[in-house]
Amino acid sequence: MYKLDIGWPKAPEYFTGQTFCVAVDSLHGLVYVGQRGDNVPKVLVFSEEGYFLHSWNDTVEMPHGIFVWNTETGSSVWITDVGTGKYGHTVKQYSPLGKLMQVLGTPGNAGSSLIPLQFDQPADIFVEETGEIYVVDGDGGMNNRLLKLSDDYKELWLTGTNGSGIGQFKIPHSVTVDAFGRVWVADRGNKRIQVFDKVTGEWLGSWSNCFSEDGPYSVRFTADYKYLIVAQLNINRLAILAAPPVGSIGDCAIVHSVQLADETKPHLVDVDMRSGAVYVAEIGAQQVQKYVPLS
């Protein structure tokens, strides 16, 4: 179903740190990469053709998740920051050129509070066209929760505690929303995906039978919402799962997989909703790779 685009990027030497996350701006043909390391730019920007455009570093400590939000008035880049310094434990919104626009959470302070809003290693973010925000918090900290915020950053609902029961999490690592009003969470430590109603937060079901070898690290849909792309870091694999239409979640079914090289360690992925290309942030290989659909 996919083949590697060996010409992307044109100049891989710009990857100078550990590449943890990637986000596609399919409207403007841009790809944002979040990387970590000492004295390296934390956000790299490429064209979808693979040309390096620019980078920025300001107020980004340890990027974990990244998401591009497009509206009629412009685009912005949301980053979850799991750093432990003065910028960490936050979810931040930037302009495409890296100007800080909004900070959610209490910078430098880990916590579980909603007033003031606090995170502990927030892992990933998904923003709908309406501006409503979904955050999974966190990546191994005190919180194991899924939070929905309004477009003015007020809590709409919150679900999840630490555990392996229904609606509980152990490292909720990635979040996405489908076209049918459902929120999908990679519950990494429990080796399952859990699904919730986006309006109410009600639990709708879970998938675990596909993840006996390794838990899911990422959840992103293909452009037609027929498949779910899941990275499995410890077995260096991308699993392509059949996504259920409206109705029952049913059981998990792997329809295809892409086996990556040993020690590649795919962490998070994103999908170009225009071309269908899949971008994979690999912390072992310290690169982002692009896979294009076979037509």
Secondary structure per residue as TSV (DSSP state, phi and psi in degrees):
chain	resnum	aa	ss	phi	psi
A	1	M	-	360.0	-24.3
A	2	Y	E	-136.1	149.6
A	3	K	E	-129.9	148.0
A	4	L	E	-71.8	132.6
A	5	D	-	-87.9	96.8
A	6	I	T	-71.0	-12.4
A	7	G	T	-93.1	9.5
A	8	W	-	-116.8	128.1
A	9	P	S	-80.3	172.8
A	10	K	S	-69.2	-33.3
A	11	A	-	-130.6	82.8
A	12	P	G	-65.5	-11.1
A	13	E	G	-66.1	-11.3
A	14	Y	G	-72.4	-16.9
A	15	F	-	-76.9	102.0
A	16	T	-	-114.3	0.4
A	17	G	S	-135.7	-163.7
A	18	Q	E	-85.7	120.7
A	19	T	E	-87.2	104.6
A	20	F	E	-93.1	-28.9
A	21	C	E	-153.4	159.0
A	22	V	E	-146.9	143.0
A	23	A	E	-139.1	139.4
A	24	V	E	-106.6	130.4
A	25	D	E	-100.9	89.6
A	26	S	T	-71.6	-19.7
A	27	L	T	-70.5	-36.4
A	28	H	T	-111.8	3.9
A	29	G	T	68.8	38.0
A	30	L	E	-119.8	151.9
A	31	V	E	-129.8	123.0
A	32	Y	E	-104.2	134.1
A	33	V	E	-122.2	128.9
A	34	G	E	-100.5	127.7
A	35	Q	E	-131.9	159.7
A	36	R	E	-121.1	157.1
A	37	G	-	148.2	167.8
A	38	D	T	-81.5	133.0
A	39	N	T	56.5	38.7
A	40	V	S	-122.6	149.5
A	41	P	-	-64.6	134.7
A	42	K	S	-83.6	-25.2
A	43	V	E	-128.3	123.8
A	44	L	E	-109.4	141.7
A	45	V	E	-121.4	125.2
A	46	F	E	-120.4	159.7
A	47	S	E	-81.7	160.3
A	48	E	T	-65.6	-17.7
A	49	E	T	-79.5	-14.1
A	50	G	S	109.0	5.3
A	51	Y	-	-83.5	133.9
A	52	F	E	-71.6	132.1
A	53	L	E	-107.4	-54.5
A	54	H	E	-169.4	177.3
A	55	S	E	-142.4	163.9
A	56	W	E	-149.3	162.0
A	57	N	-	-139.4	-17.8
A	58	D	T	-63.7	126.8
A	59	T	T	61.8	14.7
A	60	V	-	-103.3	124.3
A	61	E	-	-101.9	-68.9
A	62	M	S	-132.7	88.1
A	63	P	E	-63.6	138.5
A	64	H	E	-118.3	-55.2
A	65	G	E	-118.6	154.3
A	66	I	E	-145.6	144.8
A	67	F	E	-150.6	137.5
A	68	V	E	-100.1	129.1
A	69	W	E	-113.6	118.1
A	70	N	E	-105.8	135.1
A	71	T	E	-129.7	177.5
A	72	E	T	-64.9	-24.1
A	73	T	T	-97.1	-8.0
A	74	G	E	156.6	-173.7
A	75	S	E	-126.4	156.0
A	76	S	E	-146.0	165.7
A	77	V	E	-121.1	122.2
A	78	W	E	-100.6	136.4
A	79	I	E	-132.1	134.3
A	80	T	E	-94.1	132.1
A	81	D	E	-117.6	116.8
A	82	V	-	-102.0	15.8
A	83	G	-	-63.4	159.9
A	84	T	S	-105.9	3.8
A	85	G	S	-89.8	-155.7
A	86	K	T	-73.8	-12.9
A	87	Y	T	-105.4	-4.1
A	88	G	-	-80.3	176.8
A	89	H	S	58.3	39.1
A	90	T	E	-135.1	163.3
A	91	V	E	-120.6	122.0
A	92	K	E	-126.0	145.3
A	93	Q	E	-110.0	131.0
A	94	Y	E	-124.8	155.0
A	95	S	-	-71.2	164.9
A	96	P	T	-58.8	-21.6
A	97	L	T	-97.7	3.9
A	98	G	-	99.0	12.7
A	99	K	-	-80.1	127.9
A	100	L	E	-68.6	126.2
A	101	M	E	-113.4	-32.1
A	102	Q	E	-155.5	143.1
A	103	V	E	-126.8	123.1
A	104	L	E	-107.0	139.9
A	105	G	S	98.1	178.3
A	106	T	-	-109.6	104.5
A	107	P	T	-54.3	129.1
A	108	G	T	82.5	-4.5
A	109	N	-	-122.3	116.4
A	110	A	-	-81.2	141.7
A	111	G	-	-174.3	178.0
A	112	S	-	-113.8	2.0
A	113	S	-	-68.4	148.7
A	114	L	B	-101.0	-22.5
A	115	I	T	-135.8	99.4
A	116	P	T	-72.9	157.0
A	117	L	B	-66.3	127.3
A	118	Q	-	-133.3	143.9
A	119	F	-	-120.5	164.7
A	120	D	S	-133.7	100.9
A	121	Q	S	55.6	60.7
A	122	P	E	-62.1	130.6
A	123	A	E	-90.9	-42.2
A	124	D	E	-156.3	161.0
A	125	I	E	-141.2	144.9
A	126	F	E	-134.0	130.8
A	127	V	E	-119.3	125.7
A	128	E	-	-78.6	166.4
A	129	E	T	-58.0	-30.5
A	130	T	T	-71.1	-13.5
A	131	G	S	95.8	-3.8
A	132	E	-	-71.9	140.7
A	133	I	E	-119.4	138.7
A	134	Y	E	-120.0	128.3
A	135	V	E	-126.9	132.2
A	136	V	E	-101.4	128.1
A	137	D	E	-138.1	103.7
A	138	G	-	-158.0	-168.9
A	139	D	S	-93.2	59.5
A	140	G	S	97.5	7.9
A	141	G	S	-88.6	-156.5
A	142	M	S	-75.3	-20.5
A	143	N	-	-98.6	142.2
A	144	N	-	-136.6	80.3
A	145	R	E	-148.3	158.0
A	146	L	E	-115.9	125.4
A	147	L	E	-123.0	132.2
A	148	K	E	-110.6	129.4
A	149	L	E	-116.9	148.9
A	150	S	-	-74.7	174.0
A	151	D	T	-68.3	-12.5
A	152	D	T	-108.2	22.4
A	153	Y	S	71.0	28.1
A	154	K	-	-95.4	146.4
A	155	E	E	-67.6	126.6
A	156	L	E	-97.5	-44.4
A	157	W	E	-159.4	162.1
A	158	L	E	-142.8	135.2
A	159	T	E	-141.6	150.8
A	160	G	-	110.6	135.7
A	161	T	-	-136.0	174.6
A	162	N	B	-72.0	125.3
A	163	G	S	159.2	-177.0
A	164	S	S	-119.1	11.1
A	165	G	S	-78.6	-179.1
A	166	I	T	-60.4	126.7
A	167	G	T	77.5	0.3
A	168	Q	-	-94.8	162.9
A	169	F	B	-134.0	153.5
A	170	K	S	-130.0	99.1
A	171	I	S	63.6	74.9
A	172	P	E	-69.2	112.7
A	173	H	E	-107.6	-24.3
A	174	S	E	-154.9	151.3
A	175	V	E	-142.6	143.4
A	176	T	E	-151.6	167.8
A	177	V	E	-127.2	135.5
A	178	D	-	-91.9	-173.5
A	179	A	T	-85.0	2.0
A	180	F	T	-118.3	20.2
A	181	G	S	81.4	26.6
A	182	R	E	-121.0	141.6
A	183	V	E	-104.5	128.2
A	184	W	E	-112.6	129.7
A	185	V	E	-124.7	129.6
A	186	A	E	-80.5	102.9
A	187	D	E	-90.2	81.5
A	188	R	G	-60.5	-51.4
A	189	G	G	-66.4	-26.0
A	190	N	G	-91.0	1.8
A	191	K	T	53.4	53.4
A	192	R	E	-158.1	164.3
A	193	I	E	-109.9	133.3
A	194	Q	E	-114.4	149.5
A	195	V	E	-126.5	138.6
A	196	F	E	-134.9	155.2
A	197	D	E	-75.2	127.9
A	198	K	T	-72.0	-21.9
A	199	V	T	-82.6	-44.5
A	200	T	T	-105.1	-19.9
A	201	G	-	81.2	4.1
A	202	E	-	-64.0	138.9
A	203	W	E	-71.0	131.8
A	204	L	E	-111.3	-21.0
A	205	G	E	159.3	178.4
A	206	S	E	-151.2	158.4
A	207	W	E	-121.9	128.1
A	208	S	-	-132.4	-19.7
A	209	N	T	-67.6	-18.1
A	210	C	T	-85.2	-7.4
A	211	F	-	-121.3	30.8
A	212	S	S	-65.7	-32.7
A	213	E	S	-79.6	-37.5
A	214	D	S	-162.0	144.3
A	215	G	-	-71.5	161.6
A	216	P	-	-78.1	133.4
A	217	Y	-	-98.9	-30.1
A	218	S	-	-134.6	154.3
A	219	V	-	-135.8	119.4
A	220	R	E	-147.3	140.8
A	221	F	E	-90.2	152.0
A	222	T	-	-70.2	166.6
A	223	A	T	-61.8	-28.0
A	224	D	T	-93.0	2.9
A	225	Y	S	61.1	19.0
A	226	K	S	-87.6	-19.8
A	227	Y	E	-135.9	154.2
A	228	L	E	-116.2	128.4
A	229	I	E	-97.4	123.0
A	230	V	E	-125.6	125.5
A	231	A	E	-87.4	139.0
A	232	Q	E	-124.2	99.8
A	233	L	G	-63.1	-45.2
A	234	N	G	-75.4	-17.1
A	235	I	G	-114.9	11.6
A	236	N	T	53.2	52.1
A	237	R	E	-136.7	146.1
A	238	L	E	-105.6	122.5
A	239	A	E	-102.6	133.7
A	240	I	E	-109.7	113.4
A	241	L	E	-106.0	145.2
A	242	A	E	-72.6	124.7
A	243	A	-	-91.0	131.3
A	244	P	-	-73.6	143.7
A	245	P	-	-73.3	-166.3
A	246	V	S	-56.1	139.4
A	247	G	S	117.3	-147.5
A	248	S	-	-62.4	141.6
A	249	I	-	-68.7	-35.7
A	250	G	-	67.5	-155.6
A	251	D	-	-102.6	158.2
A	252	C	-	-76.8	138.1
A	253	A	-	-137.4	118.9
A	254	I	E	-82.8	118.5
A	255	V	E	-96.2	-18.6
A	256	H	E	-164.4	157.2
A	257	S	E	-145.1	154.3
A	258	V	E	-117.1	115.0
A	259	Q	E	-88.0	121.1
A	260	L	-	-93.1	168.2
A	261	A	-	-65.6	155.1
A	262	D	T	-54.6	142.7
A	263	E	T	66.1	14.6
A	264	T	-	-68.4	-43.6
A	265	K	-	57.5	70.5
A	266	P	E	-67.7	127.5
A	267	H	E	-104.8	-60.5
A	268	L	E	-136.4	155.7
A	269	V	E	-130.2	164.7
A	270	D	E	-145.0	159.8
A	271	V	E	-121.8	132.7
A	272	D	-	-76.0	109.8
A	273	M	T	-73.3	-4.0
A	274	R	T	-96.9	-51.7
A	275	S	T	-91.7	-20.9
A	276	G	-	87.6	-1.9
A	277	A	-	-64.5	145.8
A	278	V	E	-111.8	127.6
A	279	Y	E	-108.3	133.2
A	280	V	E	-121.3	119.5
A	281	A	E	-88.0	120.5
A	282	E	E	-116.8	113.0
A	283	I	T	-82.3	-19.8
A	284	G	T	-77.9	-49.9
A	285	A	T	-77.4	-11.8
A	286	Q	T	52.8	55.6
A	287	Q	E	-159.5	167.3
A	288	V	E	-114.0	132.6
A	289	Q	E	-113.7	150.9
A	290	K	E	-113.5	127.7
A	291	Y	E	-113.6	131.2
A	292	V	E	-109.9	143.5
A	293	P	E	-65.7	141.9
A	294	L	-	-78.2	122.6
A	295	S	-	-81.1	360.0
